[in-house]
Amino acid sequence: MSDVAKIDKLLDETLVNLGAMVLRLADPAVTRTADEHRALAKSVRQYARCAERSVDPRVHQLREELEKTVEPRPRLVWSQ
């Protein structure tokens, strides 16, 4: 295995670990305030940028899961 391939594999492992940490932070019990949610959204965007070039399917799966955590939640509107 070439040095470049080893580095690539290590980067993918690091991205998987980082994605798992950010996913834990996405838990509503952890991220409660608006400031925390903004920080989470920033972390998700940064993770997504890093994940763009990865070929590891785990990295892309985590990216999709993370992006879903910061999507606006649907609101119920009641009109009379």
C-alpha positions in Angstrom: 0.0 0.0 0.0 1.4 3.4 -1.0 2.0 6.2 1.5 -0.8 8.2 -0.2 -3.3 5.3 0.2 -2.3 4.9 3.8 -2.9 8.6 4.5 -6.2 8.5 2.6 -7.3 5.6 4.7 -6.3 7.3 7.9 -8.1 10.5 6.9 -11.3 8.5 6.2 -11.1 6.8 9.6 -10.6 10.3 11.2 -13.6 11.6 9.3 -15.7 8.6 10.5 -14.7 9.3 14.1 -15.3 13.0 13.7 -18.7 12.5 12.1 -19.7 10.2 15.0 -18.8 12.9 17.5 -20.8 15.6 15.6 -23.7 13.2 15.4 -23.7 12.8 19.2 -23.7 16.6 19.5 -26.8 16.7 17.2 -28.9 15.0 20.0 -31.6 17.5 21.1 -30.6 16.7 24.7 -27.1 18.1 24.0 -27.8 20.9 21.5 -30.6 23.0 23.1 -29.9 26.6 22.6 -29.9 28.6 19.3 -26.2 29.3 19.7 -25.5 25.6 20.1 -27.6 24.8 17.1 -25.8 27.4 15.0 -22.4 25.9 16.1 -23.8 22.4 15.2 -24.8 23.6 11.7 -21.4 25.1 11.2 -19.7 21.8 12.2 -22.0 19.9 9.8 -21.1 22.2 6.9 -17.4 21.9 7.7 -17.7 18.1 7.9 -19.6 18.0 4.6 -16.8 20.0 2.9 -14.2 17.5 4.2 -16.3 14.6 3.2 -16.8 15.7 -0.4 -13.6 14.0 -1.7 -13.8 10.9 0.4 -14.5 7.6 -1.3 -15.4 5.9 1.9 -19.2 5.1 1.9 -19.3 5.5 5.7 -18.2 9.1 5.4 -20.9 9.8 2.9 -23.6 8.1 5.1 -22.6 10.1 8.1 -22.7 13.3 6.0 -26.3 12.5 5.0 -27.3 11.8 8.6 -25.7 15.0 9.8 -27.2 17.1 7.1 -30.7 15.8 8.2 -30.0 16.9 11.7 -29.8 20.6 10.7 -32.7 20.7 8.3 -35.4 23.0 9.4 -38.0 21.2 11.4 -41.5 21.3 10.0 -43.9 23.6 11.9 -47.5 23.0 12.5 -49.5 26.1 11.5 -53.0 26.5 12.9 -55.3 29.1 11.4 -58.8 29.8 12.2 
